[in-house]
Amino acid sequence: MLCNFIGQGGSLQRTPFQIQTSTIPIYAKEVPMAAIAHKTSTASKNLYPSRTRGHYRLLPRHDPVVYGSPDTGPLDKAMIARYEKDGFLHLPGFFKEEDLAAVVHELDKMRGDRQLLDREEAITEPDNGALRSLFAVHLRDCATARLCHDPRIVGIAWQLLGGAAYILQSRINYKPGFKGREFFWHSDFETWHVEDGLARMRTLSCSISLTENAPMNGPLMLVPGSHADFLSCAGDTPEENYKRSLKRQDLGVPDPEHLSHMIERGGLTGATGPAGSVTFFDCNLMHGSGSNITPWPRSNVFIVFNSLENTLQSPCNGLVPRPEFLAHREHIDVPGG
């Protein structure tokens, strides 16, 4: 049973309802690229130019935020409207802590695995060597992978994206106590568009908290309504920029003037809550998180769902595609496919 969170007077209350899981099995199906090539978006014009050495500028969004409707999934009309308006939907206590016990155990084991730290998909902090992020966790044979394919998560993603979606990217962001550094403000779409070739905004992220996300230990921060416009960024992207940006991002990030305007217009929200809380957010929403200078870790699993009708094209500005573990273009993993 899934719980529906309905806002009343600014609070979230839980009322149970059933989600049909018979058509959304836990395990994924890998779909050959040739089988979906005819569905792939083929934009003849780059609607969202960025990093063309020009100036920062706001461009209109040309894509819907929500592609589904209340009768195509577990979210009701009010929740869909909230996601469309704010660009995110925060669901505290979505999972019980016991549901995540095996995942937390794996997290602790992986953090101490020295061999794992040498793998390309393991990103360490630039100054202290602590594990910062681990990518492609949905492909591992573990409880974390099963969490990425949980039908309750998949059902909401498919509803918001208006049909079948695959996992474009997955990762754990660790942010351990005292050592976890910030993730600077950014729109995921800007990076995925420029460096991976994601043409349109038919993509979302799902963040699942494995530990308590409190106001003081570096929680995810979101700018409501910032997804309504696309911020075209200045600069020029060097090859293999990801090797630097995954440790500390300084390209494809907002300038102070535009960021201040977005926050003054929409406010600022922290996605806080107990372990098991879930946040769905639009690919173009401005978000970030501060360093964790407390003793308490803040670890989250992030799953990026992309519509099967929006598979990756060539990156912008003549760039070479980033590695597969950052943006899947060959391994099309469709939970429930």
C-alpha positions as CSV (number, residue, x, y, z in Angstrom):
1,M,0.0,0.0,0.0
2,L,1.2,3.5,-0.9
3,C,0.3,6.5,1.2
4,N,-1.1,9.6,-0.5
5,F,0.1,12.9,1.1
6,I,-2.5,15.6,0.8
7,G,-1.6,19.2,1.8
8,Q,-4.1,21.0,4.0
9,G,-3.1,24.3,5.6
10,G,0.5,23.8,4.6
11,S,0.8,20.4,6.2
12,L,0.9,16.9,4.8
13,Q,-1.5,14.3,5.9
14,R,-1.5,10.6,5.0
15,T,-4.4,8.8,3.6
16,P,-3.9,5.3,2.2
17,F,-4.7,4.2,-1.3
18,Q,-3.8,1.2,-3.5
19,I,-1.4,1.3,-6.4
20,Q,-1.8,-1.3,-9.1
21,T,1.6,-3.0,-9.3
22,S,0.7,-5.8,-11.7
23,T,1.9,-3.8,-14.6
24,I,4.9,-2.4,-12.9
25,P,7.1,-5.4,-11.7
26,I,10.0,-4.7,-9.4
27,Y,12.6,-6.0,-11.8
28,A,13.6,-4.1,-14.9
29,K,13.7,-5.0,-18.6
30,E,16.6,-3.9,-20.8
31,V,15.2,-2.7,-24.1
32,P,17.4,-2.7,-27.2
33,M,18.0,0.8,-28.6
34,A,16.7,-0.3,-32.0
35,A,13.3,-1.1,-30.5
36,I,12.8,2.5,-29.4
37,A,14.7,4.4,-31.9
38,H,11.5,5.5,-33.7
39,K,10.3,7.1,-30.5
40,T,13.4,9.2,-29.8
41,S,13.0,12.9,-29.8
42,T,14.7,14.5,-32.8
43,A,14.7,18.2,-32.3
44,S,15.8,20.1,-35.4
45,K,16.6,23.2,-33.4
46,N,18.4,23.5,-30.0
47,L,15.6,25.1,-27.9
48,Y,17.9,25.6,-24.9
49,P,21.3,26.9,-26.0
50,S,23.8,27.2,-23.1
51,R,27.6,27.6,-22.6
52,T,28.1,29.2,-25.9
53,R,30.6,31.7,-24.4
54,G,27.8,34.3,-24.2
55,H,26.0,35.9,-21.3
56,Y,23.6,34.4,-18.7
57,R,20.0,34.8,-19.9
58,L,16.6,33.4,-19.1
59,L,14.9,31.5,-21.9
60,P,11.3,30.3,-22.1
61,R,10.5,26.7,-21.3
62,H,9.0,25.0,-24.3
63,D,8.1,21.7,-22.6
64,P,5.2,20.7,-20.3
65,V,6.1,19.9,-16.6
66,V,3.5,17.1,-16.3
67,Y,2.6,14.7,-19.1
68,G,0.2,12.4,-17.2
69,S,-3.1,12.9,-15.4
70,P,-4.7,11.7,-12.1
71,D,-6.2,8.7,-13.8
72,T,-2.9,7.3,-15.0
73,G,-1.2,6.8,-11.6
74,P,-1.2,7.1,-7.8
75,L,-1.0,10.9,-7.5
76,D,-4.3,12.8,-7.3
77,K,-5.1,16.1,-9.0
78,A,-4.0,18.3,-6.1
79,M,-0.6,16.6,-5.9
80,I,0.0,16.8,-9.6
81,A,-1.0,20.5,-9.6
82,R,1.5,21.1,-6.7
83,Y,4.3,19.4,-8.7
84,E,3.5,21.4,-11.8
85,K,3.5,24.7,-9.9
86,D,6.5,24.2,-7.6
87,G,8.5,21.8,-9.7
88,F,8.8,19.2,-7.0
89,L,6.7,17.1,-4.6
90,H,8.1,16.3,-1.2
91,L,6.7,13.2,0.6
92,P,8.1,12.8,4.2
93,G,8.1,9.3,5.6
94,F,7.2,7.7,2.2
95,F,9.2,4.5,3.1
96,K,9.5,3.0,6.6
97,E,13.0,2.9,8.0
98,E,12.9,-0.9,8.1
99,D,12.2,-0.9,4.3
100,L,15.6,0.8,3.9
101,A,17.6,-1.2,6.4
102,A,19.3,-3.4,3.8
103,V,20.2,-0.4,1.7
104,V,21.7,1.5,4.6
105,H,23.8,-1.6,5.5
106,E,25.1,-1.7,1.9
107,L,25.9,2.0,2.0
108,D,28.1,1.5,5.0
109,K,29.9,-1.5,3.4
110,M,30.5,0.3,0.1
111,R,31.8,3.4,1.8
112,G,34.6,1.3,3.4
113,D,35.4,-0.7,0.2
114,R,38.8,0.4,-1.0
115,Q,38.5,-1.4,-4.3
116,L,35.3,0.4,-5.0
117,L,36.9,3.8,-4.5
118,D,39.2,3.0,-7.5
119,R,36.3,2.5,-9.9
120,E,35.3,5.2,-12.3
121,E,31.8,5.5,-11.0
122,A,33.0,6.3,-7.5
123,I,33.6,10.0,-7.0
124,T,35.6,11.2,-4.0
125,E,35.7,14.6,-2.2
126,P,38.5,16.7,-3.7
127,D,40.1,17.6,-0.4
128,N,39.7,14.6,2.0
129,G,39.2,11.6,-0.3
130,A,35.8,10.6,1.3
131,L,33.3,8.9,-1.0
132,R,31.1,11.7,-2.4
133,S,29.0,9.9,-4.9
134,L,28.5,6.4,-6.3
135,F,26.9,6.1,-9.8
136,A,25.0,3.4,-11.6
137,V,23.7,1.8,-8.4
138,H,20.6,0.5,-10.2
139,L,22.8,-1.9,-12.1
140,R,24.3,-3.5,-9.0
141,D,23.0,-6.8,-7.7
142,C,21.9,-5.4,-4.3
143,A,19.1,-4.0,-2.3
144,T,19.9,-0.5,-3.6
145,A,19.1,-1.6,-7.1
146,R,15.8,-3.1,-6.0
147,L,14.9,0.2,-4.3
148,C,15.5,2.0,-7.7
149,H,13.0,-0.3,-9.3
150,D,10.4,-0.2,-6.5
151,P,6.9,-0.1,-8.2
152,R,5.7,2.7,-5.9
153,I,8.5,5.0,-7.1
154,V,8.2,3.8,-10.7
155,G,4.4,4.4,-10.8
156,I,4.7,8.0,-9.8
157,A,7.6,8.7,-12.3
158,W,5.6,7.1,-15.2
159,Q,2.5,9.1,-14.2
160,L,4.4,12.5,-14.2
161,L,6.2,11.7,-17.4
162,G,3.2,10.4,-19.2
163,G,4.2,6.8,-19.9
164,A,7.1,4.4,-19.9
165,A,10.4,5.8,-18.6
166,Y,13.9,4.4,-18.2
167,I,16.6,5.1,-15.6
168,L,18.9,7.7,-17.2
169,Q,21.1,7.8,-14.1
170,S,21.3,6.6,-10.5
171,R,23.6,7.4,-7.7
172,I,24.1,7.6,-3.9
173,N,25.3,11.0,-2.6
174,Y,26.9,10.2,0.7
175,K,27.7,13.5,2.4
176,P,29.2,12.0,5.6
177,G,29.5,14.0,8.9
178,F,32.2,16.7,8.9
179,K,33.5,15.6,5.4
180,G,30.6,16.0,3.1
181,R,31.0,19.0,0.8
182,E,28.4,21.1,-0.9
183,F,26.7,20.5,-4.3
184,F,26.4,24.0,-5.7
185,W,23.2,25.4,-7.2
186,H,22.4,24.0,-10.6
187,S,19.7,22.8,-13.0
188,D,20.3,19.1,-13.9
189,F,18.8,19.7,-17.3
190,E,21.4,22.3,-18.2
191,T,24.2,19.7,-17.7
192,W,22.4,16.8,-19.2
193,H,21.4,18.9,-22.2
194,V,24.8,20.3,-22.9
195,E,27.0,17.4,-22.0
196,D,24.8,14.4,-22.6
197,G,22.4,15.5,-25.4
198,L,19.1,15.4,-23.5
199,A,17.0,17.4,-25.9
200,R,13.8,18.0,-24.0
201,M,12.5,18.4,-20.4
202,R,10.7,15.1,-20.0
203,T,12.8,13.9,-17.2
204,L,12.7,13.9,-13.4
205,S,14.7,12.9,-10.3
206,C,13.6,11.0,-7.3
207,S,15.5,11.5,-4.1
208,I,15.2,8.9,-1.3
209,S,16.7,9.8,2.0
210,L,18.6,7.0,3.7
211,T,19.3,9.1,6.8
212,E,17.5,11.9,8.4
213,N,17.7,15.1,6.3
214,A,17.7,17.9,8.9
215,P,18.1,21.7,8.3
216,M,21.7,21.6,9.7
217,N,23.3,18.6,7.9
218,G,23.2,19.8,4.3
219,P,19.7,18.8,3.0
220,L,18.6,19.2,-0.5
221,M,17.4,22.8,-1.1
222,L,15.0,23.7,-3.8
223,V,13.8,26.9,-5.5
224,P,10.1,26.6,-6.1
225,G,9.0,27.7,-9.5
226,S,12.5,28.0,-10.9
227,H,11.7,25.2,-13.4
228,A,9.5,27.5,-15.4
229,D,12.4,29.2,-17.2
230,F,15.7,27.9,-18.5
231,L,18.8,29.7,-17.4
232,S,21.3,29.7,-20.3
233,C,24.8,29.8,-18.8
234,A,27.9,31.5,-19.9
235,G,31.3,29.8,-20.5
236,D,32.8,27.1,-22.7
237,T,32.9,23.5,-21.7
238,P,36.2,21.6,-21.9
239,E,36.4,18.0,-22.8
240,E,35.9,15.6,-19.9
241,N,34.6,18.4,-17.8
242,Y,32.8,15.7,-15.7
243,K,36.1,14.7,-14.0
244,R,36.2,18.1,-12.3
245,S,32.5,19.0,-12.1
246,L,31.4,15.8,-10.2
247,K,33.8,16.9,-7.4
248,R,33.1,20.6,-7.6
249,Q,30.9,22.2,-10.3
250,D,31.8,25.6,-11.6
251,L,30.3,25.4,-15.1
252,G,26.6,25.3,-15.8
253,V,25.8,27.0,-12.5
254,P,23.7,30.1,-12.0
255,D,25.2,33.6,-11.6
256,P,24.4,35.4,-8.4
257,E,22.0,37.9,-10.1
258,H,19.8,35.3,-11.7
259,L,19.8,33.0,-8.7
260,S,18.9,35.8,-6.4
261,H,16.0,36.7,-8.7
262,M,14.7,33.1,-8.7
263,I,14.9,32.9,-4.9
264,E,13.2,36.3,-4.4
265,R,10.4,35.2,-6.7
266,G,9.9,31.6,-5.5
267,G,11.4,31.3,-2.1
268,L,13.7,28.5,-0.8
269,T,12.6,25.1,0.5
270,G,14.6,22.5,2.3
271,A,13.6,18.9,1.7
272,T,13.9,17.8,5.3
273,G,12.4,14.8,7.0
274,P,13.1,11.4,8.5
275,A,14.9,8.6,6.7
276,G,12.5,7.2,4.0
277,S,11.3,10.6,2.8
278,V,11.0,11.0,-0.9
279,T,11.3,14.0,-3.2
280,F,10.4,14.1,-6.9
281,F,11.6,17.1,-8.7
282,D,11.7,18.4,-12.3
283,C,14.9,18.1,-14.3
284,N,15.0,21.9,-14.7
285,L,14.4,22.9,-11.1
286,M,17.2,24.9,-9.5
287,H,18.6,23.0,-6.5
288,G,21.7,22.5,-4.4
289,S,22.9,21.6,-0.9
290,G,25.4,22.9,1.6
291,S,28.3,21.2,3.3
292,N,27.7,18.9,6.2
293,I,29.7,20.2,9.2
294,T,27.7,18.2,11.7
295,P,28.5,14.7,13.0
296,W,25.3,13.4,11.4
297,P,25.6,11.9,7.9
298,R,23.1,12.9,5.1
299,S,22.9,10.2,2.5
300,N,20.4,10.0,-0.3
301,V,19.7,7.8,-3.3
302,F,18.9,9.7,-6.5
303,I,17.1,8.0,-9.4
304,V,16.7,9.9,-12.7
305,F,13.8,8.8,-14.9
306,N,13.6,9.8,-18.5
307,S,10.8,9.2,-21.0
308,L,11.4,6.6,-23.6
309,E,10.4,9.3,-26.1
310,N,13.3,11.5,-25.0
311,T,16.4,9.3,-25.3
312,L,19.7,11.0,-25.6
313,Q,21.0,12.7,-28.8
314,S,24.4,14.1,-29.5
315,P,25.7,16.5,-26.9
316,C,25.7,20.3,-27.6
317,N,28.6,22.4,-28.9
318,G,30.4,19.4,-30.5
319,L,31.2,17.7,-27.1
320,V,32.0,14.0,-26.8
321,P,29.3,12.1,-24.8
322,R,30.1,11.5,-21.1
323,P,30.6,7.9,-19.9
324,E,27.7,5.5,-19.8
325,F,27.6,5.4,-16.0
326,L,26.6,9.1,-16.0
327,A,24.0,9.0,-18.7
328,H,22.7,5.8,-20.2
329,R,22.4,5.7,-23.9
330,E,23.1,2.1,-24.6
331,H,21.8,0.3,-21.5
332,I,18.1,1.3,-21.5
333,D,16.8,0.0,-18.2
334,V,13.0,0.2,-18.1
335,P,11.6,-0.6,-14.6
336,G,8.3,-2.3,-15.3
337,G,9.1,-2.8,-19.0
